[in-house]
Amino acid sequence: MTETAEDLILFLNSSPTPFHAVSECSRRLMNAGFMQLKEEDYWEIETGDRFFVTRQDSSIVAFQVGSSGPEDNGFRIIGAHTDSPNLRIRPDAELKNDGYSQLAIEPYGGVLLHTWLDRDLSLAGRVFFEAEGKSTYALINVKRPILRVPSLAIHLERDVNKKGLSLNPEKHLFPILGLENCSRLTDLVGEEILKGEESLKSVDRIHAYDLMAYDVQPAEIMGPNNDFISSGRLDNLSSCHAGLTSLIESSLEGESSFTRVVALFDHEEVGSVSSRGADSTFLEDVLNRVVSSTSKSSHQHFARSFARSTAISADMSHGVHPNYPDKHDRNHRPVLGSGPVIKTNVNQAYATDSETASMFSRLCREVGVQPQAFSSRNDLACGSTIGAITSARLGIKTVDVGNSMLSMHSCREFASSHDVEPIVRVFTKFFKNP
C-alpha cells in the first residue's frame, strides 16, 4: 500500500457525484498553484502558466502552457471521465405507496442493478434554489444513510437462486425514504443547503436539482495484505485521480516544452453526447484558445498543434474474474495488481493503434512498469471510452489504457491498491519526457 493509494481513497470519499469530483479537482489544483479561468472571460495566457476551467460544474480541463507554442511541440493530454453508473432522482420524485415514502429514480448508464439492493444509501448532487430574493445553486451531500432498496424475501420468491434475479427498474428499484409521514425531499434538501451556506437563514424555493444516490460505506483498502480497494465509482474516478495527480506532480517540477493537459468529462457512461461530454467542443475550445494566445491565430497553427499532440485515454479495464475466466480471450486476461492495461479493439471502440501502444509500452519500461494487454473475446462486445471520440474529433494520436478491476458498474467496485502508484508513475513520465 502506498501514499498514492491512500490519497485515492480520500479522493473517492470526497467525490460522490461528478459535481463533487470536479470541486475536489479544483481544490487540489488551486492548492498546487493553478488559477481558475472562466469560459466567458477573455483569456491572457503566457508560457508556463497553469490554469483550469470547468464547464457546468461536472467537467474540467487543466493545463500548463509549455515553453514553446503548441504548433511546435504540441499538447500531451490525459483524458478520463467523472461520471459513474448510478441511480438518479427524478424531478418529481416523491411517492406514497403502502404506508411508505419512496423516491422515483432513473438508472444512469449501464447500472448493475442488483448491486444497489440492501445497501445504505445517501444523496448528493447539485441544487438550484431561491433564497433571500436571489437564485443560486449549491452542492449538497447528506452523508448519512437515508435511503434503501430492500430486496424481496426468499420466502416470497423461492426459486430466485435457481432462476436468477430479474429487476424491473420501474417497479423494483424505487428506494424507501421513510414511512408515509416522512419529511418531504425538498425539506431535506433545504436543510442540507443551510448546513453548507451558513450565511442563509432560509431557503424559499427549490427550483431544480441533479441528485444521485450513492453507497455511504466509504472507500476502503482491504484484504489481509491490503491488496485491494473496495469502493463505488472506481470507474472512472481512479483514472481521474491518476491523471490529475500526475499533472500536479510534473507541473511542480517546472514547465516543459510541450503543453500538459488533463481533461475530465461528464456523461461518458451515456455516450458523451452533451454540452460537457467528450463529444462536445469543450476540450477543442480550450486547446484552440491556448494556441490563439501563444501564437498567431491561423488555422495552420491549430492543425499543426494537433498533429504534434498525443493523448492518453484513461478508463478502467476488465480484469479476469477467477470465477468466470472464460469471459476473456485466452491470451488477454489482465490480472489485478499486475500493472496498467493497454486496450485494443480493431473495430475502433478503443483508439489504440500500434504506434500509440508502442509509445505507452515504452513509457512503462522507462519507469519499471510492465503493461498488460486487453482485447475482448470475438463473441463479446467491449465497452467504449472517450479515446475514440477525442481521436476522431481532433485527429490526435491516442492510446486507451487503464487499471484492471472487477465488479465494473457495480454499486461497489473492486480493484488493486498495488496498481494505483504505477499508473501515476507512467502518466507523470508522459508529462516529463522530452
C-alpha positions in Angstrom: 0.0 0.0 0.0 1.3 3.4 -1.0 0.6 7.0 -0.1 -0.8 7.4 -3.6 -3.4 4.6 -2.9 -4.3 6.2 0.4 -4.8 9.6 -1.4 -7.1 7.9 -4.0 -9.3 6.8 -1.0 -9.5 10.4 0.1 -10.4 11.5 -3.4 -13.1 8.8 -3.8 -14.7 9.7 -0.5 -14.8 13.4 -1.4 -16.5 12.7 -4.8 -19.9 11.1 -4.5 -21.0 12.8 -7.7 -19.3 14.3 -10.8 -20.0 17.7 -9.4 -18.2 16.9 -6.2 -15.3 15.3 -8.2 -14.8 18.4 -10.2 -15.0 20.5 -7.0 -12.3 18.3 -5.4 -10.1 18.5 -8.5 -10.5 22.3 -8.5 -9.5 22.4 -4.8 -6.4 20.3 -5.4 -5.4 22.3 -8.5 -5.7 25.7 -6.6 -3.6 24.3 -3.7 -0.9 23.4 -6.3 -0.9 27.0 -7.8 -3.3 26.6 -10.7 -5.6 29.5 -11.3 -9.2 29.2 -12.5 -10.4 30.6 -15.8 -14.0 31.1 -16.9 -15.1 30.3 -20.4 -17.0 33.6 -20.7 -13.9 35.7 -19.9 -11.1 36.9 -22.2 -8.0 34.7 -21.5 -4.5 36.1 -21.3 -2.1 33.1 -21.3 1.7 33.0 -21.3 4.3 30.2 -21.4 4.5 28.4 -18.1 1.1 29.5 -16.9 -1.1 26.9 -15.0 -4.8 27.2 -15.4 -8.0 25.2 -15.2 -11.6 25.7 -16.4 -14.8 23.9 -15.6 -17.9 23.5 -17.7 -21.3 23.3 -16.0 -19.6 22.1 -12.8 -19.1 18.4 -13.8 -16.3 18.6 -16.4 -12.9 20.2 -16.1 -9.8 20.8 -18.2 -6.5 21.8 -16.5 -3.3 22.7 -18.3 0.2 24.0 -18.0 1.4 26.0 -21.0 4.7 24.8 -22.5 7.8 26.9 -23.1 7.2 26.6 -26.9 4.0 27.2 -28.7 1.8 24.1 -29.3 2.3 24.4 -33.1 6.0 23.5 -32.4 5.7 20.9 -29.6 2.0 20.0 -29.4 -0.1 19.0 -26.4 0.2 16.0 -24.2 -3.3 15.1 -23.0 -4.6 12.7 -20.4 -8.4 12.3 -20.6 -10.8 10.5 -18.3 -14.5 10.8 -17.2 -16.1 11.9 -13.9 -19.4 10.1 -14.1 -20.3 6.6 -13.0 -23.5 4.5 -13.4 -25.9 5.1 -10.5 -29.5 5.8 -9.5 -30.6 9.4 -10.1 -33.6 11.1 -8.6 -36.4 12.1 -10.9 -37.6 15.8 -11.0 -41.0 14.9 -9.4 -39.7 12.1 -7.2 -41.9 11.8 -4.1 -44.1 8.7 -3.9 -46.5 7.4 -1.3 -47.0 3.6 -1.5 -48.5 1.2 1.0 -47.5 3.3 4.1 -44.0 4.2 2.8 -42.4 7.3 1.4 -40.3 6.5 -1.7 -38.3 8.3 -4.3 -38.7 7.7 -8.0 -35.3 7.1 -9.7 -33.9 6.7 -13.2 -30.9 4.4 -13.8 -28.0 6.4 -15.2 -25.7 4.4 -17.6 -25.2 0.7 -17.6 -26.1 0.1 -13.9 -25.5 -3.4 -12.4 -28.9 -3.1 -10.9 -28.9 -5.9 -8.3 -25.9 -4.4 -6.5 -28.0 -1.4 -5.3 -30.2 -3.7 -3.2 -29.9 -3.8 0.6 -27.3 -1.0 0.8 -27.4 2.1 3.0 -27.7 4.9 0.5 -27.4 8.7 0.7 -28.0 11.6 -1.6 -25.6 14.1 -3.1 -25.6 16.5 -6.1 -26.3 20.0 -7.3 -29.3 22.0 -6.3 -30.7 25.3 -7.8 -32.7 27.3 -5.3 -34.0 30.7 -4.4 -33.1 32.3 -1.1 -33.4 35.9 0.2 -34.6 37.0 -3.3 -31.7 35.5 -5.2 -31.5 32.5 -7.4 -28.3 30.4 -7.0 -27.1 26.9 -6.6 -25.0 24.7 -4.2 -23.6 21.3 -3.9 -25.0 19.1 -1.2 -24.0 15.8 0.4 -26.3 14.3 3.0 -23.5 11.9 4.1 -25.7 9.8 6.3 -27.9 6.8 5.2 -31.4 7.9 4.3 -32.4 5.5 1.5 -32.6 1.8 1.0 -33.9 -0.5 -1.8 -34.8 -3.7 0.1 -34.7 -7.0 -1.7 -37.7 -9.3 -1.7 -37.5 -12.1 1.0 -36.7 -15.5 -0.5 -40.0 -16.8 1.1 -41.9 -14.7 -1.4 -39.7 -15.8 -4.4 -38.4 -19.2 -3.5 -36.8 -20.1 -6.9 -34.8 -16.8 -7.2 -31.5 -18.7 -6.6 -32.2 -21.1 -9.4 -33.8 -18.9 -12.0 -31.9 -15.7 -11.2 -33.0 -12.3 -10.1 -34.9 -10.2 -12.6 -35.4 -6.5 -11.8 -37.7 -4.0 -13.5 -36.2 -0.6 -12.8 -39.7 1.0 -13.0 -41.1 -1.4 -10.4 -38.4 -2.8 -8.1 -35.7 0.0 -7.7 -37.6 2.9 -6.0 -35.8 3.4 -2.7 -37.6 3.8 0.6 -37.1 7.2 2.2 -39.2 6.7 5.3 -42.7 6.0 6.5 -45.6 7.7 4.8 -45.4 10.8 7.0 -41.7 11.3 6.3 -40.3 14.7 5.7 -40.5 15.8 2.1 -37.5 15.6 -0.1 -37.4 19.4 -0.7 -37.4 20.0 3.0 -34.5 17.6 3.4 -32.6 19.3 0.6 -33.3 22.7 2.0 -31.8 21.7 5.4 -28.7 20.4 3.7 -28.3 23.7 1.8 -28.5 25.7 5.0 -25.8 23.4 6.6 -23.4 24.4 3.8 -24.4 28.0 3.4 -24.2 29.5 6.9 -25.0 33.0 5.7 -28.5 31.9 4.7 -31.4 31.9 7.1 -33.9 30.1 4.9 -34.4 28.5 1.5 -37.5 29.9 -0.1 -37.8 27.5 -3.1 -36.1 24.6 -4.7 -36.1 25.1 -8.4 -34.4 22.0 -9.7 -31.7 19.5 -8.8 -29.2 16.9 -10.1 -29.4 14.4 -7.2 -27.8 11.0 -7.1 -27.9 8.0 -4.7 -24.6 6.6 -3.5 -23.5 4.0 -1.0 -22.5 5.6 2.3 -19.9 2.9 3.0 -16.6 4.7 2.4 -13.9 3.6 0.0 -11.5 1.3 1.8 -8.2 -0.5 1.3 -8.9 -4.1 2.2 -7.6 -7.7 2.3 -5.2 -9.3 4.8 -2.2 -7.8 2.8 -4.0 -4.6 1.8 -4.1 -5.8 -1.8 -7.5 -4.4 -2.8 -9.6 -1.3 -3.0 -13.3 -1.6 -2.4 -15.4 1.5 -3.4 -18.1 2.9 -5.6 -17.1 5.0 -8.6 -13.6 3.4 -9.2 -14.8 3.5 -12.8 -13.6 6.1 -13.5 -12.6 8.3 -10.6 -9.5 6.2 -10.2 -8.3 7.4 -13.6 -9.3 11.0 -12.9 -7.2 10.8 -9.8 -4.2 9.4 -11.6 -4.3 12.0 -14.4 -4.8 14.9 -12.0 -2.0 13.7 -9.6 0.5 13.3 -12.5 -0.3 16.8 -13.8 0.2 18.4 -10.4 3.4 16.4 -9.7 5.0 17.2 -13.0 4.0 20.9 -13.0 5.6 21.4 -9.6 8.9 20.5 -11.1 8.6 23.2 -13.8 7.3 23.7 -17.3 8.1 21.6 -20.3 8.5 22.4 -24.0 5.0 21.0 -24.7 1.7 21.9 -23.1 0.4 19.5 -20.5 -3.4 18.9 -20.3 -5.8 16.9 -18.2 -9.4 16.7 -19.5 -12.1 15.1 -17.3 -15.5 14.8 -18.9 -19.0 14.1 -17.6 -21.5 11.8 -19.4 -19.1 9.1 -20.8 -21.4 6.4 -19.4 -24.3 7.6 -21.6 -22.4 8.2 -24.8 -20.6 11.6 -24.2 -23.0 13.5 -26.4 -23.7 16.5 -24.3 -22.5 20.1 -23.9 -19.9 18.9 -21.4 -19.2 15.4 -22.6 -16.1 14.3 -24.6 -18.1 14.7 -27.8 -18.7 18.4 -27.0 -16.5 21.3 -28.1 -15.1 21.7 -24.5 -11.5 20.3 -25.0 -11.2 21.7 -28.5 -12.3 25.1 -27.3 -9.7 25.2 -24.6 -6.9 23.9 -26.8 -7.7 26.4 -29.5 -7.7 29.3 -27.0 -4.3 28.2 -25.8 -3.0 28.1 -29.4 -4.6 31.5 -30.1 -2.9 33.0 -27.0 0.6 31.7 -27.6 0.9 32.0 -31.4 -0.6 33.7 -34.4 -4.2 32.6 -34.7 -4.2 30.9 -38.0 -5.9 27.6 -38.9 -2.5 26.2 -39.8 -1.3 26.6 -36.2 -4.3 24.7 -34.9 -3.8 21.8 -37.3 0.0 21.7 -36.6 -0.6 21.7 -32.9 -3.0 18.8 -33.0 -0.7 16.9 -35.5 2.2 17.2 -32.9 0.0 16.1 -30.0 -0.5 12.8 -28.2 -3.3 11.7 -25.9 -3.9 9.0 -23.3 -7.5 8.0 -22.7 -7.6 6.6 -19.2 -10.5 4.3 -18.3 -10.7 1.2 -16.1 -10.3 -2.2 -17.8 -11.9 -5.6 -17.2 -9.6 -7.8 -15.1 -10.0 -11.5 -15.4 -12.6 -12.9 -12.9 -11.4 -16.1 -11.3 -15.0 -17.5 -11.3 -15.6 -16.5 -14.9 -12.2 -16.9 -16.7 -14.0 -18.0 -19.9 -15.3 -14.4 -20.4 -11.9 -13.4 -21.6 -9.8 -14.2 -24.6 -7.3 -16.8 -23.5 -4.3 -14.6 -24.2 -5.7 -11.3 -22.9 -6.6 -11.8 -19.2 -5.4 -8.8 -17.2 -4.8 -9.5 -13.5 -5.4 -7.1 -10.7 -2.2 -5.8 -9.2 -0.1 -6.6 -12.3 0.1 -3.2 -13.9 -1.8 -0.9 -16.3 -3.6 -2.4 -19.3 -3.4 -1.3 -22.9 -6.8 -1.7 -24.5 -7.1 -2.6 -28.2 -10.1 -3.1 -30.5 -9.7 -3.4 -34.3 -13.3 -2.1 -34.7 -12.2 1.2 -33.1 -14.1 1.1 -29.8 -10.7 1.9 -28.5 -8.3 4.4 -30.2 -5.1 2.4 -29.6 -3.0 1.5 -32.6 0.4 0.0 -32.9 2.2 3.4 -32.7 0.4 4.6 -29.6 0.6 1.1 -27.9 4.4 1.2 -28.5 4.6 4.7 -27.1 2.8 3.7 -23.9 4.8 0.5 -23.5 8.0 2.5 -23.8 6.8 4.8 -21.1 6.1 1.9 -18.8 9.5 0.3 -19.4 11.2 3.6 -18.6 9.7 3.7 -15.1 10.0 0.0 -14.4 6.3 -1.0 -15.0 5.2 -4.0 -17.0 2.0 -3.3 -19.0 -0.8 -5.8 -19.7 -3.0 -6.2 -22.8 -6.7 -6.4 -23.2 -8.7 -7.4 -26.3 -12.2 -8.7 -25.8 -13.5 -12.1 -27.0 -14.8 -12.1 -30.5 -18.2 -13.1 -29.3 -18.4 -10.4 -26.6 -18.7 -6.7 -27.3 -16.2 -4.5 -25.5 -17.0 -1.2 -23.8 -16.3 2.2 -25.2 -14.2 5.2 -23.9 -13.6 8.8 -24.7 -10.5 7.8 -26.6 -12.1 7.1 -29.9 -14.1 10.3 -29.6 -11.1 12.5 -28.9 -9.0 10.9 -31.5 -11.7 11.3 -34.2 -12.7 14.8 -33.2 -9.2 16.3 -33.0 -7.1 14.0 -35.1 -4.8 13.4 -32.2 -2.9 10.1 -31.8 -4.4 8.3 -28.8 -3.9 5.2 -26.7 -6.6 3.7 -24.5 -5.3 2.4 -21.2 -6.5 1.8 -17.6 -6.0 -0.3 -14.5 -7.9 -3.6 -14.3 -10.8 -4.1 -12.0 -13.7 -6.4 -11.1 -17.4 -5.6 -10.4 -17.4 -2.9 -13.1 -20.6 -0.7 -12.9 -21.5 -2.2 -9.5 -22.6 0.0 -6.6 -19.4 -1.3 -5.0 -16.4 -1.9 -7.3 -13.1 -3.8 -6.7 -9.6 -3.0 -7.8 -6.0 -3.5 -6.6 -4.2 -1.0 -4.4 -0.9 -2.1 -6.0 -2.0 -0.6 -9.4 -2.6 2.9 -8.1 1.0 4.2 -7.9 2.5 2.6 -11.0 0.0 4.2 -13.4 0.6 7.6 -11.8 4.3 7.0 -12.4 3.7 6.2 -16.1 1.4 9.3 -16.5 4.0 11.5 -14.8 6.7 10.2 -17.2 4.4 11.1 -20.1 4.2 14.6 -18.9 8.0 14.9 -18.2 9.6 13.2 -21.3 11.4 15.5 -23.7 
